[in-house]
Amino acid sequence: MADDYAEHLRQHDEILRGLAAMLAVQHEKNQAYDAIIQEQREMNRDVKALLQQQADFNQDVKTTLARVETLLTRMIPQGDNGRDA
């Protein structure tokens, strides 16, 4: 019976060592995942800033186009059906 108990304790100890080893590996993986997530967050912030810059640029282009259209309208006389009167 003492041998059964010792074997039982040995098996439990073996299981606990295996679980502790798996936990250590999982902890390392979790740290790597945390680093990847942080990098992704930083990239997302950079992309958001670039998208805002692009939106600002697009607005500037639209404003410039509207000004050019206004100038062209003022410079090109509009007659009846495109004919001078």
URSULSUL-V768098 format. One record per residue. N is the residue number from 0. SS is DSSP state (hx for helix, st for strand, lp for the rest). OMEGA is omega in radians with two decimals (NA if undefined). Layout:
N;SS;OMEGA  N;SS;OMEGA
This chain:
0;lp;3.10  1;hx;3.12  2;hx;3.10  3;hx;-3.13  4;hx;3.12  5;hx;3.11  6;hx;3.12  7;hx;3.10  8;hx;3.12  9;hx;3.13  10;hx;3.10  11;hx;3.13  12;hx;3.12  13;hx;3.11  14;hx;-3.14  15;hx;3.10  16;hx;3.11  17;hx;3.11  18;hx;3.12  19;hx;3.11  20;hx;3.11  21;hx;3.13  22;hx;3.12  23;hx;3.12  24;hx;3.13  25;hx;3.11  26;hx;3.11  27;hx;3.12  28;hx;3.13  29;hx;3.10  30;hx;3.10  31;hx;3.11  32;hx;3.11  33;hx;3.12  34;hx;3.13  35;hx;3.14  36;hx;3.12  37;hx;3.09  38;hx;3.13  39;hx;3.11  40;hx;3.12  41;hx;3.10  42;hx;3.12  43;hx;3.10  44;hx;3.13  45;hx;3.13  46;hx;3.12  47;hx;3.12  48;hx;3.12  49;hx;3.11  50;hx;3.09  51;hx;3.09  52;hx;3.13  53;hx;3.11  54;hx;3.09  55;hx;3.11  56;hx;3.13  57;hx;3.12  58;hx;3.10  59;hx;3.12  60;hx;3.12  61;hx;3.12  62;hx;3.13  63;hx;3.12  64;hx;3.12  65;hx;3.12  66;hx;3.11  67;hx;3.12  68;hx;3.11  69;hx;3.12  70;hx;3.12  71;hx;3.11  72;hx;3.14  73;hx;-3.06  74;hx;-3.08  75;lp;-3.14  76;lp;3.13  77;lp;3.10  78;lp;3.09  79;st;3.11  80;lp;3.10  81;lp;3.13  82;st;3.09  83;lp;-3.12  84;lp;NA
